[in-house]
Amino acid sequence: MTADATSLRNAGSGRWAWAEIDLDAVAHNVGVIRRTAAPAEVWAVVKADAYGHGAVPVARTVLAAGASGLCVALVQEAVELRAAGIEAPVLVLSEQPPDTLVDAVRHGVITTVASLAGIDALAAAGAHDHPVQLKVDTGMRRMGCRPDEVLTLVREIERRPSVRLDGVFTHLAVADEIAHPVTAEQLDRFDAVLDDLRAAGIDPGRVHAANSAGALAHPRARHHLVRAGVALYGIEPGPGVSHLCAELRPALTLHARVSFVKRVAAGDRISYGLRHAFAHDTVVATVPIGYADGVPRRLFETRGEVIVGGRRCPIVGVVTMDQLMVDVGPDADVAVGDPVVLLGGGSAGDVATEPTAPVRAEEWAERLGTIGYEIVCGISRRVARHHVGGPVG
Ligand SMILES: *Cc1c(COP(=O)(O)O)cnc(C)c1O
């Protein structure tokens, strides 16, 4: 389908700004990660509404593409999946407020524990033989029990009829910096924990340590399963592993239509603060998307570009809450309603035209001093998500 046909169909969202999610790209990425991590399973991390891609359609897609389970950050995210009829195993990745655990128990959501209080809270929530996974902090220092607490906590889990041990896991802090020595130290500490458990005759259940970068770059981290998040969406975990991400395809593209066109003269100034002055006469297109939609205000001063008429054009003037402006060039043949691509797009070029590189979330991230994760998670609810492709039926 051409970009324009897509845009026309999606103009029905009532706004000239929307995101398109290519579920076939998500399925393809699951295949890439499965082949890389095999024989480890892939558990798809669909927290934060699948990093802004839509948790339910993404969950259905990844499961059809061979993911074995799903991971979320919040019990309410797990409940959303169950409410959509998704019955696959779901793991909540950290200890949660006690009053959310009734829902976790009711919906058979695998719960993370990292303390005695966390284990006891499940009994209080009415759990019986409820699957829990123990989170061990091997160096990330975010949440998890100390390695020297593991044996005691596992024994407490074994003593209680409310819970049963389903797995033991940890989380890597620097997996995307391939040569960083701390990953090996974390994996050594984790292996020592597992050795202690096995020496005590305890089956740790599902053992896992790898996020996307761990799955791609650190074979030792793969264990029984990998928790793949950002790579599912075709975004690299960090520049240090981009060479391992060549086969991944970005799933999200961000679209809009030109809402206003005008000529400006050399010396004219534009947008709040009048911080951009035009050096030449040119044509300016207004695009009805802004920072309330997740297009960061600082994308102007960091020289962000959008694609209009197949060409990259600079954003001129600060991005406002609902609109931004682009310099489409003095000779541009641009009209109200023309398609604009903010993320994605690009073209191979031909005899007449230069190739245009797609705009990637990683490019925004580099300009803004952040990571691709924050870019896609930042696309707000005001932007409708249109899903294309994916499992049939
Ligand atoms: C978010 C998260 C992941 C997924 O990380 P990616 O880098 O997106 O693959 C895995 N494990 C835990 C504990 C997480 O919080």
PDBQT file of the ligand as one rigid body, heavy atoms in Angstrom, charges set to zero:
ROOT
HETATM    1  C1  LIG A 401      11.561  -3.334  30.377  1.00  0.00    +0.000 C 
HETATM    2  C2  LIG A 401      12.248  -4.569  30.834  1.00  0.00    +0.000 A 
HETATM    3  C3  LIG A 401      12.728  -5.504  29.889  1.00  0.00    +0.000 A 
HETATM    4  C4  LIG A 401      12.743  -5.240  28.400  1.00  0.00    +0.000 C 
HETATM    5  O1  LIG A 401      13.901  -4.502  28.072  1.00  0.00    +0.000 OA
HETATM    6  P1  LIG A 401      14.274  -4.165  26.552  1.00  0.00    +0.000 P 
HETATM    7  O2  LIG A 401      15.579  -3.487  26.663  1.00  0.00    +0.000 OA
HETATM    8  O3  LIG A 401      13.189  -3.286  26.043  1.00  0.00    +0.000 OA
HETATM    9  O4  LIG A 401      14.326  -5.462  25.824  1.00  0.00    +0.000 OA
HETATM   10  C5  LIG A 401      13.224  -6.702  30.365  1.00  0.00    +0.000 A 
HETATM   11  N1  LIG A 401      13.273  -6.951  31.696  1.00  0.00    +0.000 NA
HETATM   12  C6  LIG A 401      12.868  -6.068  32.625  1.00  0.00    +0.000 A 
HETATM   13  C7  LIG A 401      12.969  -6.408  34.068  1.00  0.00    +0.000 C 
HETATM   14  C8  LIG A 401      12.351  -4.836  32.221  1.00  0.00    +0.000 A 
HETATM   15  O5  LIG A 401      11.975  -3.942  33.148  1.00  0.00    +0.000 OA
ENDROOT
TORSDOF 0
